[in-house]
Amino acid sequence: MFGLDFGQQYSIRCLSWHLGTFERDGHIRREWALRMQRQGGDGQQRSLTWLHDLPGHEELDRDWAIFLLARDAGDGRQSFDAYIEEHLSQRDDDDIPRHEHHDWVRAEHLWHQVRDFLGRDPALLTAFFGILPPER
């Protein structure tokens, strides 16, 4: 199942807006805002908005953007130790790059946003993370 398939199956609407083009480190990038919207079983409207940037020549691929959202939120479901073990091969606790902790904190926050957007519904969460390929 792909991201848009997930959205269609669960009546989740995905919108996007091109926010503009910018330069970072000498490369042109295009920034997009994406929003998924759904109505929960309790009738409450829920939404999740995030930013996604691409090299300047690439077009937005919503399936890929939702896949990356699921991947990053999946990283946030893990403990920091599990995240480090997955992302760093041989590690020494003193040598964990500072950005890895920052990336995990960002992913953990994203995981909470996804969990709340999906209403903590176990079936929706399983389906959402089902768009990721199985671990090897």
C-alpha positions in Angstrom: 0.0 0.0 0.0 1.3 3.5 -0.8 0.6 6.7 1.1 -2.2 7.9 -1.1 -3.8 4.4 -1.1 -3.8 4.6 2.7 -5.5 8.0 2.5 -8.1 6.8 0.0 -8.9 3.6 2.0 -9.4 5.6 5.2 -11.0 8.7 3.7 -8.1 10.9 4.5 -7.7 13.9 2.3 -4.2 15.1 1.4 -3.6 18.7 0.3 -0.4 20.5 -0.7 0.8 24.0 -1.3 4.0 25.1 -2.9 5.5 27.7 -0.6 8.2 28.8 -2.8 11.8 28.3 -3.9 14.9 29.0 -1.8 18.6 28.4 -2.0 20.5 26.3 0.6 24.2 25.5 0.4 24.3 26.7 -3.2 21.4 24.4 -4.3 17.9 25.5 -5.3 15.2 23.8 -3.2 11.4 23.9 -3.4 9.3 23.9 -0.2 5.9 22.4 0.2 3.3 22.3 3.0 1.2 19.2 3.1 -1.9 18.5 5.2 -3.8 15.4 5.8 -7.3 15.8 7.1 -9.8 13.2 8.4 -12.9 12.9 10.5 -12.4 10.7 13.6 -14.9 8.0 14.7 -16.1 10.5 17.3 -16.9 13.1 14.6 -13.9 15.3 15.5 -12.0 16.8 12.6 -8.3 16.0 12.8 -5.4 17.3 10.7 -1.7 17.0 10.4 0.5 19.5 8.6 4.1 19.2 7.8 6.8 20.8 5.6 8.6 18.9 2.8 11.4 20.3 0.6 12.8 18.9 -2.6 15.6 19.7 -5.0 14.5 22.6 -7.2 13.9 20.5 -10.4 11.8 17.8 -8.7 8.0 17.8 -8.6 6.1 16.9 -5.4 5.3 13.2 -5.1 2.7 12.9 -2.3 3.2 9.1 -2.0 6.9 9.7 -1.3 6.1 12.6 1.1 3.7 10.4 3.1 6.2 7.5 3.0 8.9 9.8 4.5 6.4 11.0 7.2 5.7 7.4 8.1 9.5 6.5 8.2 10.4 9.5 10.4 7.4 9.0 12.7 8.4 5.3 12.9 11.8 6.4 14.1 10.1 8.4 16.9 8.2 5.3 18.1 11.6 3.8 19.2 13.5 4.5 22.3 16.6 6.7 21.8 18.9 3.6 22.3 17.0 1.6 19.7 17.1 4.5 17.3 20.9 4.8 17.7 21.4 1.1 17.3 19.5 1.2 14.0 21.1 4.4 12.7 24.7 3.9 13.8 26.7 0.8 13.3 29.5 0.3 15.8 28.9 3.0 18.4 30.5 4.3 21.5 28.2 6.3 23.7 30.7 9.1 23.8 30.8 9.3 20.0 27.1 9.7 19.2 26.8 12.7 16.9 24.9 15.5 18.4 22.5 15.8 15.4 21.4 12.2 16.0 19.7 13.2 19.3 18.2 16.2 17.6 16.8 14.0 14.8 15.4 11.5 17.2 13.7 14.3 19.3 12.2 15.6 16.1 11.0 12.1 15.1 9.5 11.5 18.5 7.5 14.7 18.3 6.3 13.7 14.8 5.3 10.3 16.1 3.1 12.0 18.7 1.5 14.1 16.0 0.8 11.1 13.8 -0.6 9.1 16.7 -2.9 12.0 17.7 -4.0 12.6 14.0 -4.9 8.9 13.7 -6.8 9.1 17.0 -4.6 6.4 18.6 -6.6 3.9 16.7 -4.6 0.6 16.6 -6.0 -0.4 13.1 -5.2 3.0 11.6 -1.7 3.0 13.1 -1.0 -0.5 11.8 -2.2 0.5 8.3 -0.3 3.8 8.3 3.0 2.1 9.2 2.1 -0.7 6.8 3.2 1.7 3.9 6.8 1.1 5.0 8.6 -1.9 3.7 9.1 -4.7 6.2 12.3 -4.7 8.2 15.0 -7.1 7.1 
